Amino acid sequence: MSTAMMLAIVILLPLLLFGWQFRSVRAGWWHRFPTQAEYLTRYPDIAASARAHCVHCGSAEILDTGVFGPTSTWRLHCCERCKNPLWRSTSP
């Protein structure tokens, strides 16, 4: 086996494995959470109020966090008081 082929295997194999794991993360837990529109449809009493709030404890303080850090485009909105995740969103 040539050196170039070995180098390609050593570099590409971890990238392929990481890509596969990232795909499973994306397909798995992320889509379990509803979007904000789905959350408000599921809980019509919350949609009728002026501001979205937690269905678990009633708090209107919602924490917007990035899934992979503060600049992540995948956002998870959690209750500030009881820390329950409420809905997901993406930012451009």
Residue, then its C-alpha position, 0 to 999 in steps of 0.5 A: m500500500s502506498t504512503a498516499m493511500m495510507l495517509a488518505i485512510v488515516i485522514l478520511l476514516p475519522l472524518l467519515l465516522f464523525g460525520w456519521q455520528f453527527r448525522s445520528v445526533r441530528a436525526g435523533w434527539w433534535h427532532r423530538f422537540p417541537t418547533q415554536a409553532e408546534y408548541l403553541t398549537r399543542y398548548p392553545d392556552i399558551a398561544a392565547s396569552a400575550r407571551a409564550h411561557c412554560v407549560h410545566c411551571g408557568s414561567a415566562e422567562i425562556l432561555d435561548t441557548g445554542v446547541f453547540g455553543p453560543t453561535s450555533t444556528w440550532r437553538l433550544h428554548c428552555c424554561e429559566r425556572c424549571k430548566n425543561p426544554l420547550w421548543r427548538s428553532t434555527s437561526p440563519 
